[in-house]
Amino acid sequence: MQSPLINCNKKYIEVIFKIRRIAGFKGFALVIFFIGLFSSFAVKAQNAVLKNTKVKGYGYLYCHMSQKGEYTAYALSKDGVHFHELLGGDPVYDPAKVSKIEGGSRDAYIARSGDTKQYVMVVTDMSNHKSHSWYNYGIDLLKSKDLIHWTSVSFDFRKGPGIFCDPASPDFYKDYSAICRVWAPQVIWDPNYQWTDGQKGGYMIYYSLLNSKEDHYDRIFYSYADASFTKLTKPRLLIDWGYATIDADIHYVPADNKFHLLIKKEGGQPGIFTATSDHLTGKYSLPDEKDYINFEGNRKVEGPSAFQLIGDTAWQVAYVEYSTRPIKYRICQADRYLTHFQHPKDIEGDVSSTAQHGSFLILNKKEYKRLERWSENYQKQKRVKAEKKSDFRVISAQRTHKT
């Protein structure tokens, strides 16, 4: 998806001079007015890709996989650094009901829906705890009206072309049944995506794939989901640099009117690198080998997730430093171009001991308070249940003693 201001400059100039010769000054001025109006609409459409559009920021939601289990957890913050767990760190939803392939939810990524009235989430459907394997076979698409109650659809890629909504599209793989990794999906709304039936707008969902028969390494692919967030197109290749790449994170950056991709590079110099493109779906530049997250030394990093602080044009980049124990979830700073990474620090608050691969969403006051009340009520009910269970045990013990 490319801005008409970049894509059509030469055509605009040619047309403008033709109109100037034909229409005279008044006609020319009127056409220039409409071209400016069209361009402003185009820029607004480009900016609509941002997931926090039209949100009066009050705080931050950190939606993440928990170190305590393969489930999705929430934490809240007012400053984007100090986060407190919701629900006492318990699951937001039951992964056994939502992640229908393996019963585990990993790598949660949350965003606002295209109309900004609802919320969407994508997760890796995987349970290493059950399978004792780093293979998995699909992803889950979740939707919610209130950030609390979620519905889901699971896509098991091994089942082949029949699970996708575009049967006439070409197949990238000959044998879908050999797909053995579908990792770390993320989602970004694309207002300009055109469906075959004329509908406009779709969710670009991107993820890494590995096919044990046809691939030599993991690559980044993408599909599109419809407005209902229940249909998905066939995988299309996004990144292939000749070595394994996973954990992509794409953002539109207004400072340079480009899409910036953060990615874990496992070939050459490993680490989290950046690439850019004028189009959402590429072609992306080769990674910048001079500007990347390199302050962790030989420690391994993955799972980048960028966000902006309320009222700030600079970027924060969170990531997992996973080669030490305990695992650390860290946040560094970048400039307004999402470059020049510096000043890394650990995430703070009681979430620091459970933080893992996740994402961030700016909340308004109503959303923030709703989640706080939900968490408080949940923990109150949990305490009541625990007290009743404890009383029951005491009574049972007393009865046993009497007999």
C-alpha positions in Angstrom: 0.0 0.0 0.0 1.8 3.1 -1.2 0.9 6.8 -0.6 -0.3 8.5 -3.8 1.9 11.4 -2.9 4.9 9.1 -3.5 3.5 6.8 -6.2 2.1 9.4 -8.5 4.3 12.5 -8.4 5.4 12.2 -12.0 1.9 11.6 -13.3 0.6 14.5 -11.2 3.2 16.9 -12.7 2.4 15.7 -16.3 -1.4 16.1 -15.8 -1.0 19.5 -14.1 0.9 21.0 -17.0 -1.6 19.6 -19.5 -4.5 21.0 -17.6 -2.8 24.4 -17.2 -2.5 24.6 -21.0 -6.1 23.6 -21.7 -8.1 25.1 -18.8 -6.4 28.4 -18.2 -5.7 29.9 -14.7 -9.2 29.5 -13.1 -9.7 25.9 -14.2 -6.1 25.1 -13.2 -6.6 26.5 -9.7 -9.8 24.5 -9.3 -8.1 21.3 -10.3 -5.2 22.0 -8.0 -7.7 22.4 -5.1 -9.3 19.0 -5.8 -5.9 17.3 -6.2 -4.9 18.7 -2.8 -8.2 17.5 -1.3 -7.6 14.0 -2.8 -4.1 13.9 -1.5 -5.2 14.8 2.0 -7.7 11.9 1.9 -4.9 9.6 0.7 -2.7 10.6 3.6 -5.6 10.1 6.0 -6.2 6.6 4.6 -2.5 5.8 5.0 -2.5 7.0 8.6 -5.6 4.8 9.3 -3.2 1.9 9.4 -2.1 3.0 12.8 -3.7 0.7 15.4 -4.3 3.5 18.0 -6.2 5.8 15.6 -8.4 8.4 17.4 -7.7 7.2 20.9 -7.4 9.8 23.7 -4.6 8.1 25.5 -4.9 7.4 29.3 -2.7 4.3 29.8 -1.2 1.2 28.2 -2.3 -2.4 28.0 0.4 -5.0 27.7 -1.1 -8.2 26.3 1.4 -11.1 26.5 2.2 -14.7 26.9 2.9 -15.6 30.5 6.0 -17.2 31.7 3.7 -19.2 34.1 2.0 -21.0 31.2 1.0 -21.0 27.6 -1.8 -18.5 27.9 -2.5 -14.8 27.4 -2.3 -12.4 30.3 -2.8 -8.6 30.7 -1.0 -5.9 32.5 -1.7 -2.1 32.8 0.5 0.9 33.0 0.2 4.7 33.2 3.7 5.4 32.1 4.6 2.6 29.7 7.3 1.2 31.9 5.8 0.2 35.2 3.1 -2.5 34.6 0.8 -4.2 37.1 -0.7 -7.6 36.4 -4.4 -8.0 35.9 -6.3 -11.0 37.3 -3.3 -11.7 39.4 -1.5 -12.9 36.3 -4.1 -15.5 35.5 -5.4 -16.2 31.9 -7.6 -13.6 30.1 -9.4 -16.5 28.5 -9.3 -20.3 28.6 -6.7 -21.3 26.0 -8.2 -24.8 25.8 -11.4 -23.3 24.4 -9.8 -20.6 22.2 -6.7 -22.4 20.8 -8.5 -25.4 19.4 -5.5 -27.1 17.7 -3.2 -27.7 20.7 -4.8 -25.8 23.5 -2.0 -23.3 24.1 -1.9 -19.6 23.3 1.5 -18.0 22.7 2.9 -14.7 21.4 -0.3 -12.6 21.8 -0.7 -9.6 19.6 -3.6 -7.2 20.1 -4.9 -4.3 18.0 -8.0 -2.3 17.4 -10.5 -3.4 14.7 -10.6 -1.6 11.4 -13.5 0.5 12.6 -11.8 1.1 16.0 -15.0 0.0 17.8 -13.8 -3.5 18.6 -10.6 -5.4 19.2 -8.7 -8.2 17.5 -6.0 -10.5 18.6 -3.8 -13.1 17.0 -1.9 -15.9 18.8 0.3 -18.8 18.0 -1.7 -22.0 18.6 0.9 -24.2 20.3 1.5 -26.1 23.5 5.2 -27.1 23.9 4.2 -28.2 27.4 2.0 -31.0 25.9 3.9 -31.8 22.7 7.4 -31.3 24.0 8.2 -30.0 20.6 8.9 -26.6 19.0 6.7 -27.6 16.0 3.1 -26.3 15.7 0.5 -26.1 13.0 -1.6 -23.0 13.1 -2.8 -19.7 14.5 -5.9 -18.3 16.2 -7.9 -15.2 15.3 -9.8 -13.6 18.2 -12.3 -10.8 18.3 -13.8 -8.9 21.2 -16.2 -6.0 21.9 -14.8 -5.2 25.4 -11.3 -6.7 25.7 -12.7 -9.2 28.2 -14.9 -11.7 26.3 -13.3 -13.2 23.2 -14.5 -15.4 20.3 -12.0 -17.3 18.1 -11.4 -19.1 14.9 -8.5 -21.5 14.5 -6.6 -22.2 11.3 -4.7 -25.5 11.1 -2.5 -25.0 8.0 -1.8 -28.7 7.7 -5.4 -29.1 6.4 -4.5 -27.4 3.1 -6.1 -24.9 0.7 -9.7 -25.8 1.9 -9.3 -23.7 5.1 -8.7 -20.5 3.1 -11.3 -18.3 1.6 -9.6 -17.7 -1.8 -9.5 -21.2 -3.5 -8.7 -19.7 -6.9 -5.5 -18.2 -5.7 -2.2 -19.9 -6.4 -0.8 -22.3 -3.7 2.7 -21.5 -2.4 3.2 -25.0 -1.2 2.5 -28.3 -2.9 2.1 -30.2 0.4 0.4 -28.2 3.2 0.5 -31.2 5.5 4.2 -30.8 5.9 3.8 -27.3 7.5 5.4 -27.7 10.9 5.8 -24.1 12.2 3.4 -21.2 12.1 4.8 -18.7 14.6 4.2 -15.3 16.1 1.3 -13.9 14.0 0.7 -10.1 14.1 -2.0 -8.0 12.5 -2.3 -4.6 10.9 -5.4 -3.0 9.3 -5.1 -2.2 5.6 -7.9 0.2 4.5 -6.9 -0.1 0.9 -6.9 -3.9 0.5 -9.3 -4.9 -2.3 -11.3 -8.2 -2.1 -12.5 -9.9 -5.3 -16.1 -9.1 -4.5 -15.4 -5.4 -4.4 -15.2 -5.1 -0.6 -12.4 -2.8 0.6 -10.3 -3.1 3.7 -8.8 -6.1 5.4 -6.5 -7.3 8.1 -3.0 -8.2 7.0 -1.9 -11.0 9.2 1.8 -11.9 9.0 3.7 -14.8 10.5 6.7 -17.1 10.0 6.2 -20.5 8.2 8.2 -23.6 7.9 7.4 -26.6 5.7 9.6 -29.6 6.5 9.5 -30.9 2.9 9.7 -27.7 0.9 11.6 -25.2 3.1 15.2 -25.0 4.3 14.5 -22.2 6.9 11.6 -20.1 8.4 10.4 -17.2 6.3 7.8 -14.5 6.8 4.5 -14.9 5.0 1.2 -13.0 5.1 -2.5 -13.5 4.6 -5.5 -11.3 4.7 -8.5 -11.7 7.0 -11.9 -10.2 6.3 -13.8 -7.6 8.4 -15.5 -10.4 10.4 -12.0 -11.7 11.3 -13.1 -15.3 10.5 -11.8 -15.8 7.0 -8.2 -16.0 5.8 -6.5 -16.0 2.4 -3.7 -18.3 1.4 -0.1 -17.6 2.5 1.9 -15.3 0.4 5.7 -14.7 0.8 6.7 -11.4 2.4 10.4 -11.9 3.4 13.1 -14.3 2.1 16.6 -13.1 2.7 18.2 -16.5 2.3 18.2 -17.5 6.0 15.7 -17.9 8.8 13.7 -14.9 9.9 10.9 -14.9 12.6 9.0 -12.5 14.9 8.2 -9.7 12.5 6.6 -6.5 13.8 5.4 -3.9 11.2 4.4 -0.3 11.8 3.6 2.7 9.7 6.0 5.5 10.6 4.6 9.0 9.8 8.1 10.6 10.1 9.2 9.2 6.8 5.9 7.9 5.4 7.2 4.3 5.3 6.4 1.0 6.8 9.1 -0.2 9.2 9.6 -3.9 9.9 11.4 -5.1 13.1 12.4 -8.7 12.7 14.5 -11.4 14.4 17.3 -12.3 12.0 18.9 -15.8 12.5 21.3 -15.7 9.6 24.6 -13.8 9.5 24.7 -11.5 12.5 21.7 -12.7 14.6 19.5 -10.2 16.5 16.6 -7.8 16.0 17.0 -5.7 12.8 14.9 -3.3 10.8 13.8 -3.0 7.2 11.6 -0.5 5.4 9.2 -0.3 2.5 6.9 2.1 0.8 4.2 -0.6 0.6 2.7 -2.6 3.5 3.2 -5.9 1.6 6.8 -5.0 0.4 9.2 -5.2 -1.2 11.1 -4.5 2.1 14.8 -3.4 2.0 17.5 -5.6 3.3 18.1 -5.3 7.0 20.2 -2.4 8.3 23.4 -4.1 9.4 24.7 -1.0 11.3 21.6 0.0 13.3 20.1 -2.9 15.2 19.5 -4.0 18.8 23.1 -4.9 19.7 23.5 -3.9 23.3 22.8 -7.4 24.7 26.2 -8.7 23.7 26.0 -12.5 23.1 22.7 -12.8 24.8 19.8 -13.9 22.5 16.8 -11.6 21.8 13.5 -12.1 20.0 9.8 -11.0 20.0 10.1 -7.3 19.2 7.1 -5.1 19.7 7.2 -1.3 19.1 4.8 1.3 20.5 4.7 5.0 21.1 4.2 6.8 24.4 1.2 9.0 24.6 1.9 12.4 23.0 5.4 11.3 21.9 6.7 10.9 18.4 9.6 8.6 19.5 9.3 4.9 19.7 9.7 2.3 22.5 10.8 -1.2 21.4 10.1 -4.1 23.8 11.7 -7.5 23.3 12.6 -10.8 25.1 16.1 -11.5 26.2 15.8 -15.2 26.6 19.2 -16.7 26.9 19.7 -15.8 30.6 17.7 -17.1 33.5 15.4 -15.7 34.5 14.2 -14.5 31.1 14.1 -10.7 30.9 11.6 -8.6 29.1 13.3 -5.3 28.1 12.3 -2.0 26.6 14.6 0.3 24.7 14.1 3.7 23.0 14.2 4.6 19.3 13.9 7.9 17.5 10.8 9.1 15.6 12.1 7.1 12.5 12.1 3.9 14.5 15.9 3.9 14.3 18.9 4.5 16.6 18.1 2.1 19.5 19.4 3.0 22.9 18.8 3.0 26.7 17.6 -0.5 27.3 15.9 -1.3 30.6 13.9 -4.1 32.1 10.1 -3.8 32.2 9.1 -2.8 35.8 6.3 -3.7 38.1 4.9 -7.1 39.3 4.6 -8.2 35.6 8.4 -8.3 35.3 8.6 -11.9 36.6 6.0 -13.2 34.1 6.5 -10.9 31.1 7.1 -12.7 27.7 6.4 -12.2 24.0 3.5 -9.7 23.6 2.2 -6.4 22.4 1.0 -3.0 23.6 -2.2 -1.0 23.1 -3.0 2.5 24.1 -6.2 2.7 26.1 -8.6 5.5 26.8 -9.8 6.1 30.4 -13.0 4.2 30.0 -11.2 1.1 28.7 -8.5 1.3 31.4 -11.0 1.6 34.3 -13.1 -1.2 32.9 -10.2 -3.6 32.9 -9.2 -2.6 36.4 -12.7 -3.2 37.7 -12.9 -6.5 36.0 -9.6 -7.6 37.5 -10.6 -6.4 41.0 -13.9 -8.3 40.8 -12.2 -11.4 39.6 -9.6 -11.4 42.4 -12.3 -10.7 45.0 -14.3 -13.8 43.7 -11.1 -15.8 43.7 -10.4 -14.9 47.4 -14.0 -15.8 48.4 -13.7 -19.2 46.6 -10.4 -19.8 48.3 -11.8 -18.9 51.7 -14.8 -21.3 51.2 -12.5 -24.1 50.2 -10.3 -23.5 53.2 -13.4 -23.5 55.5 -14.6 -26.7 53.9 -11.2 -28.4 54.6 -11.3 -27.3 58.3 -14.8 -28.6 58.8 -13.9 -31.9 57.1 -10.8 -32.2 59.3 -12.9 -31.6 62.4 -15.5 -34.2 61.4 -12.7 -36.7 60.7 -11.1 -36.0 64.1 -14.5 -36.5 65.9 -15.1 -39.9 64.3 
